[in-house]
Amino acid sequence: MTRIGQIRENPEQFPFFDLGIRRANLERFPYHLLYRVRAEEVRVFVLRHDRRNPGFGKRRK
């Protein structure tokens, strides 16, 4: 199953990254997704590289 599929099935399984934002690492690449869960909605904010520009996407809502 893909990481997006895992998030869709059980979005609470990944740890919190920041206030209400969760982080899901991709398995084969040095990237991760930042997303938020609200009611029945999962909103992905950013797909970013683990080692480049750590502030990228943090201010997105």
Backbone bond lengths (Angstrom), bond angles and torsions (degrees), N, CA, C in turn:
res aa  C-N    CA-C-N  psi(-1)  N-CA   C-N-CA  omega(-1)  CA-C   N-CA-C  phi
1 M - - - 1.448 - - 1.537 108.43 -
2 T 1.291 116.06 142.27 1.462 120.79 179.24 1.531 110.28 -75.03
3 R 1.308 115.98 164.10 1.468 120.17 178.93 1.535 110.53 -62.92
4 I 1.320 117.03 -39.02 1.472 119.99 177.02 1.527 109.99 -61.54
5 G 1.322 116.94 -41.24 1.462 120.78 177.25 1.519 112.11 -62.42
6 Q 1.329 116.82 -39.82 1.465 120.67 177.61 1.525 111.23 -65.36
7 I 1.326 116.46 -40.69 1.468 120.07 177.34 1.524 109.91 -63.87
8 R 1.314 116.63 -41.27 1.470 120.93 -179.86 1.530 111.13 -63.42
9 E 1.326 117.37 -42.10 1.464 121.80 -177.86 1.530 112.76 -71.91
10 N 1.333 116.79 -41.96 1.461 120.85 -176.38 1.528 109.83 -149.17
11 P 1.318 118.28 80.21 1.467 121.19 -174.09 1.529 114.44 -65.49
12 E 1.320 118.51 -21.31 1.461 120.73 -178.92 1.525 113.68 -81.21
13 Q 1.322 118.49 -2.18 1.463 120.41 -176.76 1.528 113.86 -73.94
14 F 1.317 118.13 -16.94 1.458 120.99 -177.77 1.525 110.37 -97.99
15 P 1.344 117.17 149.16 1.471 120.57 -174.26 1.523 113.46 -72.76
16 F 1.327 114.31 158.49 1.459 120.24 175.69 1.519 109.81 -72.14
17 F 1.317 115.24 140.76 1.456 123.18 177.08 1.524 109.97 -102.61
18 D 1.309 115.83 -40.20 1.459 123.62 -177.97 1.527 106.50 -153.87
19 L 1.283 118.54 -174.55 1.460 122.35 -176.99 1.524 112.42 -54.33
20 G 1.325 116.87 102.26 1.455 121.99 177.51 1.513 115.66 75.70
21 I 1.316 118.31 0.01 1.466 122.13 -178.36 1.521 108.88 -107.67
22 R 1.309 115.55 131.59 1.463 121.27 -179.57 1.522 110.66 -105.50
23 R 1.329 115.29 157.09 1.461 121.70 -178.44 1.524 109.06 -123.43
24 A 1.334 115.77 127.51 1.463 122.04 176.85 1.523 108.20 -120.94
25 N 1.326 116.31 114.00 1.459 120.96 178.58 1.524 110.34 -75.83
26 L 1.324 116.66 141.40 1.458 120.59 173.68 1.519 108.08 -80.40
27 E 1.312 117.18 147.44 1.458 121.09 -171.81 1.524 114.28 -74.49
28 R 1.309 118.48 -42.66 1.454 119.80 -170.60 1.521 114.34 -105.20
29 F 1.308 116.92 -2.33 1.458 120.20 -174.79 1.529 109.44 -134.09
30 P 1.335 118.35 156.06 1.476 120.45 -179.33 1.530 112.29 -82.59
31 Y 1.324 116.47 52.56 1.460 122.49 -179.66 1.523 109.26 -127.99
32 H 1.321 116.28 160.49 1.460 121.51 174.67 1.524 110.07 -145.75
33 L 1.322 114.61 158.17 1.466 122.79 177.12 1.521 108.85 -104.03
34 L 1.317 116.11 138.92 1.461 121.25 170.49 1.522 106.73 -110.32
35 Y 1.336 116.56 128.88 1.464 120.10 -176.32 1.520 110.87 -147.41
36 R 1.330 115.41 164.31 1.460 122.61 179.01 1.525 108.64 -129.50
37 V 1.321 115.58 143.66 1.464 122.24 177.70 1.522 108.08 -110.70
38 R 1.326 115.43 126.36 1.469 121.41 175.42 1.519 108.38 -138.09
39 A 1.312 115.59 119.77 1.470 122.30 -178.89 1.525 109.68 51.27
40 E 1.305 118.39 -115.64 1.465 122.77 -178.52 1.523 112.26 -101.06
41 E 1.323 117.82 15.99 1.463 121.16 -174.24 1.526 110.86 -119.73
42 V 1.327 115.58 137.87 1.461 122.21 171.28 1.518 106.44 -115.86
43 R 1.325 116.21 122.40 1.463 120.87 -179.54 1.524 108.67 -114.88
44 V 1.341 115.76 117.64 1.462 121.53 176.49 1.517 107.55 -86.53
45 F 1.337 115.92 126.21 1.461 121.24 -178.92 1.514 112.54 -90.13
46 V 1.326 116.11 -42.44 1.460 118.16 -173.04 1.530 110.41 -160.89
47 L 1.313 114.57 147.59 1.460 123.30 167.97 1.513 104.46 -110.34
48 R 1.334 117.02 119.15 1.462 117.64 -176.01 1.518 112.12 -137.87
49 H 1.317 114.50 159.42 1.457 123.63 179.96 1.526 108.99 -74.99
50 D 1.328 116.47 144.66 1.460 120.93 -177.37 1.525 113.87 -66.75
51 R 1.324 117.48 -29.88 1.462 119.49 -172.81 1.521 115.15 -116.21
52 R 1.295 118.40 1.31 1.464 120.96 -178.21 1.517 110.97 -113.29
53 N 1.309 115.90 133.31 1.461 123.55 174.07 1.539 112.16 43.88
54 P 1.336 118.26 72.05 1.466 121.48 -174.63 1.527 115.15 -61.01
55 G 1.319 118.89 -19.92 1.456 120.87 179.03 1.516 114.10 -86.05
56 F 1.330 117.17 -6.11 1.465 121.41 -176.57 1.525 111.04 -61.19
57 G 1.318 116.20 124.89 1.460 121.96 175.59 1.511 115.54 84.22
58 K 1.320 119.14 -3.21 1.463 120.90 -176.62 1.521 113.43 -67.08
59 R 1.307 118.15 -29.17 1.462 120.74 -176.95 1.522 113.50 -89.70
60 R 1.293 118.09 -1.93 1.465 120.22 -179.18 1.507 110.34 -69.25
61 K 1.315 114.98 146.88 1.471 120.56 179.43 1.470 108.32 -124.37
